[in-house]
């Protein structure tokens, strides 16, 4: 199993290209199941999660063509998905267990074929993240659902029907699944308390280009008028705001200066505001934005994770790592997932001063210096937090179980090395 070795003490300076968003690409890929015509996605990230979902889509019947492309001197890929016929509506455990986003096939398969058999998914161990919100909403649209032997069995007579769905809490996955299911439903579906994340908007825009009728994009109320058939489309995946936020914090923690090319400041308004509040200079450019922490005094700042446009849970671990080097104390409150402080014990091994209160908050007191250590990655975003700590720690940090990083950060060690980090992958 690969490891990543980081020798701390290097100030990061230079340019990093932000890849297409993983959290957008995955539901976009499953949307291709809704039509028998080709769906082409450009600016696709090069990640293991993309490969895993391709395996699942291929077994459902998708033919996938992949082309290498160059955007802004950056290597990327274009995928074309053609699913003329669904071979099977079963999403088996051996594939689904590798990534939670496999559940995005639920809505499209149920809408197109009227049935689906989905293994309960796996993924990062950051909380239960139950699918009950997805399932109860689909039941309101006429689906009959049973859970047997670890599988969700869902079916509908003839066609899903439009319904009025009010989510009791914001759910990105649930909103995406309902959006896709409702496009081919009979009648009108109204989703209240819908997620407003940029990745949800990106999916809605693809579906519209495929012939769907969706209103209220970017708001908490989405209205979908079902159509009889969707067609193919070409679509560019939005930039990855979480990757951009992660590298912004890499510049801040090393007190360096990085230009993030292809980043979208609008999608990071809250994290950018927070970074400015703690002392970092940020300048928007035509190509993205520049993070300048040279000679900056980083101060402690409280933060609470919230659904978009609030501070993203997917940047909480990285911000926690940044606060270990700040002047003063910070209160980090996690409201989205109950087990998202598993990076804290590893940061403590590196000399951080963090006290966890229950499952929902942590007090971080900045220390003068972190020390390199051998640490264990527990999930995708926690992995990057440990890389951040390693970038400023005295000595060498070895991060184990980096397959988590490969799920969500394209060519991480190459991008960081290009801006001055002393980092390399150890093959085992």
C-alpha positions as CSV (number, residue, x, y, z in Angstrom):
1,X,0.0,0.0,0.0
2,X,1.5,3.4,-1.1
3,X,2.6,6.0,1.4
4,X,3.4,9.7,1.0
5,X,6.5,11.2,2.5
6,X,6.6,14.9,3.3
7,X,9.6,16.8,4.7
8,X,8.3,20.1,6.2
9,X,9.6,23.6,6.1
10,X,9.1,24.6,2.5
11,X,7.1,27.7,1.7
12,X,4.8,27.0,-1.3
13,X,4.9,29.4,-4.2
14,X,3.7,29.1,-7.8
15,X,0.6,28.0,-9.7
16,X,-1.7,25.1,-9.3
17,X,-4.4,24.1,-11.9
18,X,-7.7,23.1,-10.3
19,X,-9.2,20.0,-11.8
20,X,-12.9,19.2,-12.5
21,X,-14.9,18.6,-9.4
22,X,-15.2,15.0,-8.3
23,X,-18.4,15.7,-6.4
24,X,-19.9,17.1,-9.6
25,X,-18.5,14.5,-12.0
26,X,-20.0,11.4,-10.2
27,X,-23.7,12.3,-10.5
28,X,-23.1,13.7,-14.0
29,X,-21.8,10.3,-15.0
30,X,-24.9,8.5,-13.7
31,X,-27.2,10.9,-15.5
32,X,-26.0,9.3,-18.7
33,X,-28.1,6.3,-17.7
34,X,-31.2,8.4,-18.4
35,X,-30.8,8.4,-22.1
36,X,-29.8,6.0,-24.9
37,X,-27.9,8.8,-26.6
38,X,-24.2,9.8,-26.0
39,X,-23.4,12.1,-23.1
40,X,-20.0,13.7,-23.3
41,X,-18.3,15.2,-20.2
42,X,-15.2,17.4,-20.5
43,X,-12.8,18.6,-17.8
44,X,-13.1,15.3,-16.0
45,X,-10.7,14.7,-13.1
46,X,-8.3,11.8,-13.1
47,X,-9.3,9.9,-9.9
48,X,-9.8,6.4,-8.7
49,X,-13.4,7.2,-7.8
50,X,-14.1,8.0,-11.5
51,X,-12.6,4.7,-12.5
52,X,-14.7,2.8,-9.9
53,X,-17.9,4.4,-11.1
54,X,-17.0,3.6,-14.7
55,X,-16.8,-0.1,-13.8
56,X,-20.3,0.1,-12.3
57,X,-21.7,2.0,-15.3
58,X,-20.1,-0.5,-17.7
59,X,-21.8,-3.4,-16.0
60,X,-25.1,-1.6,-16.3
61,X,-24.5,-1.4,-20.0
62,X,-22.7,1.9,-20.7
63,X,-20.1,2.0,-23.4
64,X,-17.4,4.5,-22.4
65,X,-14.9,6.3,-24.6
66,X,-12.1,8.2,-23.0
67,X,-9.9,10.8,-24.7
68,X,-6.9,12.8,-23.4
69,X,-7.3,16.5,-23.6
70,X,-5.2,19.6,-22.7
71,X,-6.9,22.5,-21.0
72,X,-4.7,25.5,-19.9
73,X,-1.6,23.3,-20.3
74,X,-3.1,20.8,-17.9
75,X,-3.8,17.2,-18.7
76,X,-7.5,16.3,-18.4
77,X,-9.9,13.7,-19.9
78,X,-13.1,13.7,-21.9
79,X,-15.5,10.8,-21.3
80,X,-18.4,9.8,-23.6
81,X,-21.1,7.5,-22.1
82,X,-23.5,5.7,-24.3
83,X,-26.1,3.5,-22.8
84,X,-28.3,2.2,-25.6
85,X,-29.7,-0.5,-23.4
86,X,-29.6,-1.3,-19.7
87,X,-28.0,-4.8,-19.3
88,X,-28.8,-5.1,-15.6
89,X,-30.4,-3.0,-12.9
90,X,-28.4,-4.7,-10.1
91,X,-25.6,-2.6,-8.6
92,X,-23.5,-5.4,-6.8
93,X,-21.8,-5.2,-3.5
94,X,-18.3,-5.9,-4.9
95,X,-18.4,-2.7,-6.9
96,X,-20.6,-0.4,-4.7
97,X,-18.7,-1.1,-1.5
98,X,-15.7,0.9,-2.9
99,X,-17.5,4.2,-3.0
100,X,-20.6,5.7,-1.6
101,X,-21.5,7.7,-4.7
102,X,-22.6,4.5,-6.4
103,X,-26.0,5.3,-4.9
104,X,-26.4,7.9,-7.7
105,X,-27.5,5.0,-10.1
106,X,-30.7,4.6,-7.9
107,X,-32.7,7.5,-9.4
108,X,-31.7,7.1,-13.1
109,X,-32.3,3.3,-13.1
110,X,-35.6,3.5,-11.4
111,X,-36.7,6.3,-13.7
112,X,-35.6,4.5,-16.9
113,X,-36.2,0.9,-16.1
114,X,-38.7,0.9,-13.3
115,X,-36.6,-1.2,-11.0
116,X,-33.2,-1.3,-9.3
117,X,-31.3,-3.6,-6.9
118,X,-28.6,-1.5,-5.1
119,X,-26.2,-2.7,-2.5
120,X,-26.0,-0.4,0.4
121,X,-22.9,1.7,-0.3
122,X,-19.5,2.1,1.4
123,X,-17.0,5.0,1.3
124,X,-15.3,7.1,3.9
125,X,-16.1,6.2,7.5
126,X,-17.2,9.8,8.5
127,X,-20.7,9.0,9.7
128,X,-23.8,6.9,9.0
129,X,-25.1,9.1,6.1
130,X,-28.3,7.0,5.8
131,X,-30.2,6.7,2.5
132,X,-33.6,7.0,4.2
133,X,-34.1,10.5,2.8
134,X,-33.6,9.2,-0.8
135,X,-35.8,6.2,-0.3
136,X,-38.7,7.9,1.4
137,X,-38.8,10.6,-1.3
138,X,-38.8,7.9,-4.0
139,X,-41.7,6.2,-2.2
140,X,-43.7,9.4,-2.5
141,X,-43.1,9.1,-6.2
142,X,-44.7,5.7,-6.3
143,X,-41.7,3.4,-5.8
144,X,-42.1,0.2,-3.7
145,X,-38.9,-0.2,-1.6
146,X,-37.6,-3.1,0.5
147,X,-34.2,-3.6,2.1
148,X,-33.2,-7.3,2.1
149,X,-29.8,-8.9,2.8
150,X,-27.9,-5.6,2.4
151,X,-29.6,-4.5,-0.8
152,X,-32.2,-1.8,-1.6
153,X,-34.9,-3.4,-3.8
154,X,-36.9,-0.6,-5.5
155,X,-39.5,-0.9,-8.3
156,X,-42.4,1.0,-9.7
157,X,-45.3,0.1,-11.9
158,X,-44.9,1.7,-15.3
159,X,-43.5,5.1,-14.4
160,X,-42.6,7.3,-11.4
161,X,-45.1,10.0,-10.6
162,X,-44.4,13.6,-9.7
163,X,-44.7,14.5,-6.0
164,X,-44.2,17.2,-3.5
165,X,-41.0,16.4,-1.6
166,X,-39.9,18.3,1.5
167,X,-36.6,17.1,2.8
168,X,-36.4,17.4,6.6
169,X,-32.7,18.3,6.3
170,X,-30.5,19.3,3.4
171,X,-29.1,16.4,1.5
172,X,-26.9,16.7,-1.6
173,X,-27.1,13.0,-2.5
174,X,-30.9,13.0,-2.0
175,X,-31.4,16.1,-4.1
176,X,-29.3,14.7,-6.9
177,X,-31.1,11.4,-6.9
178,X,-34.5,13.0,-6.9
179,X,-33.5,15.5,-9.7
180,X,-32.5,12.6,-12.0
181,X,-35.5,10.5,-11.1
182,X,-38.0,13.3,-11.6
183,X,-36.8,14.2,-15.1
184,X,-38.6,11.1,-16.5
185,X,-41.5,11.0,-14.0
186,X,-45.1,11.6,-15.0
187,X,-46.2,15.1,-13.9
188,X,-44.4,17.7,-11.8
189,X,-42.1,17.2,-8.9
190,X,-41.4,19.9,-6.4
191,X,-38.4,19.6,-4.0
192,X,-38.3,21.8,-1.0
193,X,-35.2,22.3,1.2
194,X,-33.2,21.2,-1.8
195,X,-29.4,21.4,-1.6
196,X,-27.9,24.5,-3.3
197,X,-24.3,23.2,-3.8
198,X,-22.6,24.1,-7.1
199,X,-22.4,20.4,-7.9
200,X,-26.2,20.1,-7.7
201,X,-26.5,23.1,-10.0
202,X,-24.1,21.5,-12.4
203,X,-26.2,18.3,-12.5
204,X,-29.3,20.4,-13.1
205,X,-27.6,22.2,-16.0
206,X,-26.6,19.0,-17.6
207,X,-30.1,17.6,-17.3
208,X,-31.5,20.7,-18.9
209,X,-29.1,20.4,-21.8
210,X,-30.4,16.8,-22.1
211,X,-34.0,18.0,-22.5
212,X,-35.2,18.1,-18.8
213,X,-37.4,20.9,-17.5
214,X,-36.0,22.2,-14.2
215,X,-36.7,25.5,-12.5
216,X,-35.3,27.2,-9.4
217,X,-31.6,26.2,-9.9
218,X,-29.5,27.6,-7.1
219,X,-32.5,28.0,-4.8
220,X,-33.9,25.7,-2.1
221,X,-37.0,25.0,-4.1
222,X,-36.6,23.0,-7.3
223,X,-39.5,22.2,-9.7
224,X,-39.1,19.5,-12.3
225,X,-41.7,18.8,-15.1
226,X,-41.2,15.3,-16.2
227,X,-40.6,14.5,-19.9
228,X,-41.0,11.3,-21.9
229,X,-37.4,11.1,-23.1
230,X,-34.0,12.7,-22.7
231,X,-31.3,13.1,-25.3
232,X,-27.6,13.3,-25.4
233,X,-25.5,16.4,-24.5
234,X,-22.0,17.8,-24.1
235,X,-21.1,19.3,-20.8
236,X,-18.0,20.7,-19.0
237,X,-17.6,19.7,-15.4
238,X,-17.3,22.7,-13.0
239,X,-13.9,23.3,-11.1
240,X,-13.4,21.4,-7.9
241,X,-14.1,24.0,-5.1
242,X,-12.9,21.5,-2.4
243,X,-9.6,20.9,-4.2
244,X,-9.2,24.7,-4.6
245,X,-10.0,25.3,-0.9
246,X,-7.5,22.6,0.1
247,X,-4.7,24.2,-1.8
248,X,-5.6,27.6,-0.6
249,X,-5.0,26.3,2.9
250,X,-1.7,24.8,1.8
251,X,-0.6,28.3,0.8
252,X,-1.8,29.7,4.1
253,X,-0.3,27.0,6.4
254,X,3.1,27.4,4.7
255,X,2.8,31.2,4.7
256,X,3.3,31.0,0.9
257,X,1.7,32.4,-2.2
258,X,-0.2,30.3,-4.8
259,X,-2.3,31.2,-7.8
260,X,-5.2,28.7,-8.3
261,X,-6.0,28.5,-12.0
262,X,-9.5,27.4,-13.1
263,X,-10.8,28.0,-9.6
264,X,-14.2,29.7,-9.1
265,X,-14.1,32.2,-6.2
266,X,-17.9,32.5,-6.3
267,X,-18.2,28.9,-5.2
268,X,-15.8,29.5,-2.3
269,X,-17.2,32.8,-1.0
270,X,-17.4,31.6,2.6
271,X,-14.0,29.9,2.9
272,X,-12.4,32.9,1.1
273,X,-14.0,35.3,3.6
274,X,-12.8,33.2,6.5
275,X,-9.2,33.1,5.1
276,X,-9.3,36.9,4.8
277,X,-10.6,37.1,8.4
278,X,-7.6,35.1,9.7
279,X,-5.1,37.3,8.0
280,X,-4.6,35.9,4.5
281,X,-4.6,38.1,1.4
282,X,-6.7,36.9,-1.5
283,X,-6.9,38.5,-5.0
284,X,-9.3,37.4,-7.7
285,X,-7.9,37.1,-11.2
286,X,-9.3,36.3,-14.6
287,X,-8.1,32.7,-14.3
288,X,-9.0,32.1,-10.6
289,X,-7.5,33.7,-7.5
290,X,-4.2,34.2,-5.7
291,X,-3.7,33.3,-2.0
292,X,-0.9,35.2,-0.4
293,X,0.1,34.4,3.2
294,X,3.7,35.8,2.9
295,X,4.6,37.6,6.2
296,X,1.0,37.2,7.4
297,X,0.1,36.6,11.0
298,X,-2.6,33.8,11.0
299,X,-5.0,34.3,13.9
300,X,-7.4,31.7,15.4
301,X,-11.0,31.8,14.2
302,X,-14.1,29.9,15.1
303,X,-16.0,28.1,12.3
304,X,-19.1,25.9,11.9
305,X,-19.8,23.7,9.0
306,X,-23.0,24.2,7.2
307,X,-24.7,23.3,3.8
308,X,-23.8,25.6,0.9
309,X,-23.3,28.6,1.0
310,X,-21.9,28.0,4.5
311,X,-18.5,26.6,5.3
312,X,-18.2,23.1,3.7
313,X,-17.7,20.0,5.8
314,X,-15.3,18.8,3.2
315,X,-12.9,21.6,4.2
316,X,-13.2,21.2,8.0
317,X,-10.3,18.9,8.5
318,X,-8.0,21.1,6.4
319,X,-9.0,24.2,8.3
320,X,-8.4,22.3,11.6
321,X,-4.9,21.6,10.4
322,X,-4.4,25.2,9.5
323,X,-5.6,26.4,12.9
324,X,-2.9,24.2,14.7
325,X,-0.4,26.8,13.5
326,X,-2.5,29.9,14.2
327,X,-2.0,32.5,16.9
328,X,-4.7,31.9,19.5
329,X,-7.5,29.4,19.8
330,X,-10.3,28.3,17.5
331,X,-13.6,26.4,18.0
332,X,-14.4,24.1,15.1
333,X,-18.0,22.9,15.1
334,X,-19.0,20.0,12.8
335,X,-22.8,19.9,12.1
336,X,-22.9,17.7,9.0
337,X,-21.2,14.4,9.9
338,X,-20.8,12.9,13.4
339,X,-17.5,11.2,12.9
340,X,-15.5,13.9,11.2
341,X,-12.8,14.5,13.7
342,X,-10.9,11.2,13.1
343,X,-7.9,13.2,11.9
344,X,-7.5,14.8,15.3
345,X,-5.6,11.9,17.0
346,X,-3.1,11.9,14.1
347,X,-2.6,15.6,14.4
348,X,-2.0,15.1,18.1
349,X,0.8,12.7,17.3
350,X,2.4,15.6,15.4
351,X,2.2,17.9,18.5
352,X,-1.1,19.7,17.8
353,X,-3.1,21.0,20.8
354,X,-6.7,19.9,20.2
355,X,-9.5,19.0,22.6
356,X,-12.6,17.3,21.2
357,X,-15.9,18.0,22.9
358,X,-18.4,15.2,22.3
359,X,-18.7,14.3,18.6
360,X,-19.5,17.8,17.4
361,X,-16.7,20.3,18.2
362,X,-13.0,20.7,18.8
363,X,-11.0,23.5,20.5
364,X,-7.7,24.0,18.6
365,X,-4.9,26.0,20.2
366,X,-2.1,27.1,17.9
367,X,1.4,25.7,18.7
368,X,4.7,27.2,17.7
369,X,5.8,24.0,15.8
370,X,4.5,20.7,14.7
371,X,6.7,17.6,14.5
372,X,6.9,15.1,11.7
373,X,5.5,11.6,12.5
374,X,4.1,8.5,11.0
375,X,0.3,9.0,10.7
376,X,-2.7,7.1,9.3
377,X,-5.2,8.6,6.9
378,X,-8.8,7.8,8.0
379,X,-10.8,9.4,5.2
380,X,-10.3,11.5,2.1
381,X,-10.3,15.0,3.6
382,X,-8.5,13.9,6.7
383,X,-5.7,12.7,4.5
384,X,-5.2,16.1,3.1
385,X,-5.2,17.6,6.6
386,X,-2.3,15.4,7.5
387,X,-0.4,16.4,4.3
388,X,-0.9,20.1,5.3
389,X,0.5,19.4,8.8
390,X,3.4,17.6,7.2
391,X,4.2,20.6,5.0
392,X,5.1,22.7,8.1
393,X,6.2,20.1,10.6
394,X,9.8,19.7,11.7
395,X,11.3,16.7,10.1
396,X,9.6,13.9,8.1
397,X,5.9,12.9,8.0
398,X,4.8,9.6,6.6
399,X,1.1,9.4,5.6
400,X,-0.2,5.9,5.4
401,X,-3.3,4.6,3.5
402,X,-3.1,7.3,0.8
403,X,-5.6,5.4,-1.4
404,X,-8.1,7.8,0.2
405,X,-6.2,10.7,-1.4
406,X,-6.3,9.1,-4.8
407,X,-10.1,9.0,-4.6
408,X,-10.4,12.8,-4.5
409,X,-7.1,14.7,-5.3
410,X,-5.7,14.4,-8.8
411,X,-1.9,14.0,-8.9
412,X,-1.6,15.6,-5.4
413,X,2.1,15.1,-4.9
414,X,2.9,16.4,-8.4
415,X,0.9,19.5,-7.9
416,X,2.4,20.2,-4.5
417,X,6.0,19.4,-5.6
418,X,5.5,21.9,-8.5
419,X,5.1,24.7,-6.0
420,X,8.0,23.8,-3.8
421,X,6.9,21.0,-1.5
422,X,9.3,18.3,-0.5
423,X,6.9,15.5,-1.1
424,X,7.0,12.1,-2.8
425,X,5.0,8.9,-3.1
426,X,6.6,5.7,-1.7
427,X,5.5,2.7,-3.6
428,X,5.1,-0.6,-1.7
